[in-house]
Amino acid sequence: MKYWMLACLSVVLFSCDFTAKKANNTSSDKEESTVAYQLKIEDLQDKVFQTGETILFTDSCVFDYGCDCCAGDLIFNADNTFYKDSYCESDQGVLMGTYAVEGNTLVLKTTTKKASLEYNYEYEADESVEEYIMHVEQVKPMELKYTASLCGEKLKLELTDVDEMAIETQADYLTAIGMLREQGFFDALGIKENL
């Protein structure tokens, strides 16, 4: 019996030591993968970044979305305007505004309009009604400030004072813009074509 307990205790102690070493390696790997970066306006133009909560960001520089309403995109145009697209399983909201780089900080200034494409639950009972309804509302303008760094070879933007970040993607800019146009966001927000 004594040998059995000694064997169990050894396994537990070994497991704890291994877990602690693994946790220490993971955190140092993550720290090493993030490097300060001097942001330039050209780094953003005609690019798409994924957004999400910091807690959903993994050591491999991607988001692990396991929730509803926790994902989005930042789409940067060459004329220093942007679209902040937030989506859930059934709804989607878009803000727009202008952006500028001040030192190593990205500053986004939103306009007072927000467009939301919301699922019409009446559609489930009556398919003759619209499946999605576009709403436009007046919102308080915001100023959002992000600091830039590199995560691996990707540009990472961390929102100051809020637990949100963005990571550069390989998503096609024209496809992202085309989706917003097709879904009716350009019309709803009064966006003039600049492509």
Contacts in CASP RR format, 6 or more apart in sequence:
PFRMAT RR
TARGET T0000
AUTHOR 0000-0000-0000
METHOD contacts of the structure
MODEL  1
MKYWMLACLSVVLFSCDFTAKKANNTSSDKEESTVAYQLKIEDLQDKVFQ
TGETILFTDSCVFDYGCDCCAGDLIFNADNTFYKDSYCESDQGVLMGTYA
VEGNTLVLKTTTKKASLEYNYEYEADESVEEYIMHVEQVKPMELKYTASL
CGEKLKLELTDVDEMAIETQADYLTAIGMLREQGFFDALGIKENL
26 59 0 8 1.000
29 59 0 8 1.000
30 59 0 8 1.000
33 59 0 8 1.000
33 61 0 8 1.000
33 151 0 8 1.000
33 152 0 8 1.000
34 149 0 8 1.000
34 150 0 8 1.000
34 151 0 8 1.000
34 152 0 8 1.000
34 156 0 8 1.000
35 149 0 8 1.000
35 150 0 8 1.000
35 152 0 8 1.000
36 104 0 8 1.000
36 149 0 8 1.000
36 150 0 8 1.000
37 104 0 8 1.000
37 148 0 8 1.000
37 149 0 8 1.000
37 150 0 8 1.000
37 155 0 8 1.000
38 103 0 8 1.000
38 104 0 8 1.000
38 148 0 8 1.000
39 101 0 8 1.000
39 103 0 8 1.000
39 104 0 8 1.000
39 105 0 8 1.000
39 106 0 8 1.000
39 148 0 8 1.000
39 155 0 8 1.000
40 101 0 8 1.000
41 80 0 8 1.000
41 100 0 8 1.000
41 101 0 8 1.000
43 148 0 8 1.000
43 155 0 8 1.000
44 76 0 8 1.000
44 99 0 8 1.000
44 101 0 8 1.000
44 106 0 8 1.000
45 76 0 8 1.000
45 77 0 8 1.000
45 78 0 8 1.000
46 76 0 8 1.000
46 77 0 8 1.000
46 78 0 8 1.000
46 173 0 8 1.000
47 75 0 8 1.000
47 76 0 8 1.000
47 168 0 8 1.000
47 173 0 8 1.000
48 73 0 8 1.000
48 74 0 8 1.000
48 75 0 8 1.000
48 76 0 8 1.000
48 169 0 8 1.000
48 171 0 8 1.000
48 172 0 8 1.000
48 173 0 8 1.000
48 176 0 8 1.000
49 73 0 8 1.000
49 74 0 8 1.000
49 75 0 8 1.000
49 76 0 8 1.000
49 155 0 8 1.000
49 157 0 8 1.000
49 166 0 8 1.000
49 167 0 8 1.000
49 168 0 8 1.000
49 169 0 8 1.000
50 62 0 8 1.000
50 63 0 8 1.000
50 71 0 8 1.000
50 72 0 8 1.000
50 73 0 8 1.000
50 166 0 8 1.000
50 167 0 8 1.000
50 169 0 8 1.000
50 171 0 8 1.000
51 71 0 8 1.000
51 72 0 8 1.000
51 73 0 8 1.000
51 74 0 8 1.000
51 84 0 8 1.000
51 86 0 8 1.000
51 164 0 8 1.000
51 165 0 8 1.000
51 166 0 8 1.000
52 63 0 8 1.000
52 65 0 8 1.000
52 70 0 8 1.000
52 71 0 8 1.000
52 72 0 8 1.000
52 164 0 8 1.000
52 165 0 8 1.000
52 166 0 8 1.000
53 70 0 8 1.000
53 163 0 8 1.000
53 164 0 8 1.000
53 165 0 8 1.000
54 158 0 8 1.000
54 163 0 8 1.000
54 164 0 8 1.000
54 165 0 8 1.000
55 163 0 8 1.000
56 63 0 8 1.000
56 64 0 8 1.000
56 65 0 8 1.000
56 66 0 8 1.000
56 67 0 8 1.000
56 70 0 8 1.000
57 63 0 8 1.000
57 64 0 8 1.000
57 165 0 8 1.000
57 167 0 8 1.000
58 64 0 8 1.000
61 151 0 8 1.000
61 152 0 8 1.000
61 154 0 8 1.000
61 156 0 8 1.000
61 167 0 8 1.000
62 167 0 8 1.000
63 71 0 8 1.000
63 167 0 8 1.000
65 71 0 8 1.000
68 88 0 8 1.000
68 89 0 8 1.000
69 86 0 8 1.000
69 87 0 8 1.000
69 88 0 8 1.000
69 91 0 8 1.000
71 86 0 8 1.000
71 87 0 8 1.000
72 84 0 8 1.000
72 85 0 8 1.000
72 86 0 8 1.000
72 87 0 8 1.000
73 83 0 8 1.000
73 84 0 8 1.000
73 85 0 8 1.000
73 171 0 8 1.000
73 176 0 8 1.000
74 82 0 8 1.000
74 83 0 8 1.000
74 84 0 8 1.000
74 85 0 8 1.000
74 108 0 8 1.000
74 157 0 8 1.000
74 166 0 8 1.000
75 82 0 8 1.000
75 83 0 8 1.000
75 85 0 8 1.000
75 173 0 8 1.000
75 176 0 8 1.000
75 177 0 8 1.000
75 180 0 8 1.000
76 82 0 8 1.000
76 99 0 8 1.000
77 83 0 8 1.000
77 177 0 8 1.000
77 194 0 8 1.000
79 194 0 8 1.000
80 98 0 8 1.000
80 99 0 8 1.000
80 100 0 8 1.000
81 96 0 8 1.000
81 97 0 8 1.000
81 98 0 8 1.000
81 99 0 8 1.000
81 194 0 8 1.000
82 96 0 8 1.000
82 97 0 8 1.000
82 98 0 8 1.000
82 99 0 8 1.000
82 108 0 8 1.000
83 94 0 8 1.000
83 95 0 8 1.000
83 96 0 8 1.000
83 97 0 8 1.000
83 180 0 8 1.000
83 185 0 8 1.000
84 94 0 8 1.000
84 95 0 8 1.000
84 96 0 8 1.000
84 108 0 8 1.000
84 110 0 8 1.000
85 92 0 8 1.000
85 93 0 8 1.000
85 94 0 8 1.000
85 176 0 8 1.000
85 180 0 8 1.000
86 92 0 8 1.000
86 93 0 8 1.000
86 94 0 8 1.000
87 93 0 8 1.000
90 118 0 8 1.000
90 119 0 8 1.000
91 116 0 8 1.000
91 117 0 8 1.000
91 118 0 8 1.000
91 119 0 8 1.000
92 116 0 8 1.000
92 117 0 8 1.000
92 183 0 8 1.000
93 114 0 8 1.000
93 115 0 8 1.000
93 116 0 8 1.000
93 117 0 8 1.000
94 114 0 8 1.000
94 115 0 8 1.000
94 116 0 8 1.000
94 180 0 8 1.000
94 185 0 8 1.000
94 189 0 8 1.000
95 110 0 8 1.000
95 111 0 8 1.000
95 113 0 8 1.000
95 114 0 8 1.000
95 139 0 8 1.000
95 142 0 8 1.000
96 110 0 8 1.000
96 111 0 8 1.000
96 113 0 8 1.000
96 189 0 8 1.000
96 191 0 8 1.000
97 108 0 8 1.000
97 109 0 8 1.000
97 110 0 8 1.000
97 111 0 8 1.000
98 108 0 8 1.000
98 109 0 8 1.000
99 106 0 8 1.000
99 107 0 8 1.000
99 108 0 8 1.000
99 109 0 8 1.000
100 106 0 8 1.000
100 107 0 8 1.000
101 107 0 8 1.000
104 147 0 8 1.000
104 148 0 8 1.000
105 145 0 8 1.000
105 146 0 8 1.000
105 147 0 8 1.000
105 148 0 8 1.000
106 145 0 8 1.000
106 146 0 8 1.000
106 147 0 8 1.000
106 148 0 8 1.000
106 157 0 8 1.000
107 143 0 8 1.000
107 144 0 8 1.000
107 145 0 8 1.000
108 142 0 8 1.000
108 143 0 8 1.000
108 144 0 8 1.000
108 145 0 8 1.000
108 146 0 8 1.000
109 141 0 8 1.000
109 142 0 8 1.000
109 143 0 8 1.000
109 144 0 8 1.000
110 139 0 8 1.000
110 141 0 8 1.000
110 142 0 8 1.000
110 143 0 8 1.000
110 144 0 8 1.000
111 141 0 8 1.000
112 138 0 8 1.000
112 139 0 8 1.000
112 140 0 8 1.000
112 141 0 8 1.000
113 136 0 8 1.000
113 137 0 8 1.000
113 138 0 8 1.000
113 139 0 8 1.000
113 189 0 8 1.000
114 136 0 8 1.000
114 137 0 8 1.000
114 138 0 8 1.000
114 139 0 8 1.000
115 134 0 8 1.000
115 135 0 8 1.000
115 136 0 8 1.000
115 184 0 8 1.000
115 185 0 8 1.000
115 188 0 8 1.000
115 189 0 8 1.000
116 134 0 8 1.000
116 135 0 8 1.000
116 136 0 8 1.000
116 137 0 8 1.000
117 132 0 8 1.000
117 133 0 8 1.000
117 134 0 8 1.000
117 183 0 8 1.000
117 184 0 8 1.000
117 185 0 8 1.000
118 132 0 8 1.000
118 133 0 8 1.000
118 134 0 8 1.000
118 135 0 8 1.000
119 131 0 8 1.000
119 132 0 8 1.000
120 129 0 8 1.000
120 130 0 8 1.000
120 131 0 8 1.000
120 132 0 8 1.000
120 133 0 8 1.000
122 129 0 8 1.000
123 129 0 8 1.000
123 130 0 8 1.000
123 131 0 8 1.000
134 184 0 8 1.000
134 185 0 8 1.000
134 188 0 8 1.000
136 188 0 8 1.000
136 189 0 8 1.000
144 159 0 8 1.000
144 162 0 8 1.000
145 159 0 8 1.000
145 160 0 8 1.000
145 161 0 8 1.000
146 157 0 8 1.000
146 158 0 8 1.000
146 159 0 8 1.000
146 160 0 8 1.000
146 165 0 8 1.000
146 166 0 8 1.000
147 157 0 8 1.000
147 158 0 8 1.000
147 160 0 8 1.000
148 155 0 8 1.000
148 156 0 8 1.000
148 157 0 8 1.000
149 156 0 8 1.000
149 158 0 8 1.000
150 156 0 8 1.000
151 167 0 8 1.000
154 167 0 8 1.000
154 168 0 8 1.000
155 167 0 8 1.000
155 168 0 8 1.000
156 165 0 8 1.000
156 166 0 8 1.000
156 167 0 8 1.000
156 168 0 8 1.000
157 165 0 8 1.000
157 166 0 8 1.000
157 167 0 8 1.000
158 164 0 8 1.000
158 165 0 8 1.000
159 165 0 8 1.000
159 166 0 8 1.000
174 195 0 8 1.000
177 195 0 8 1.000
180 186 0 8 1.000
185 191 0 8 1.000
186 193 0 8 1.000
END
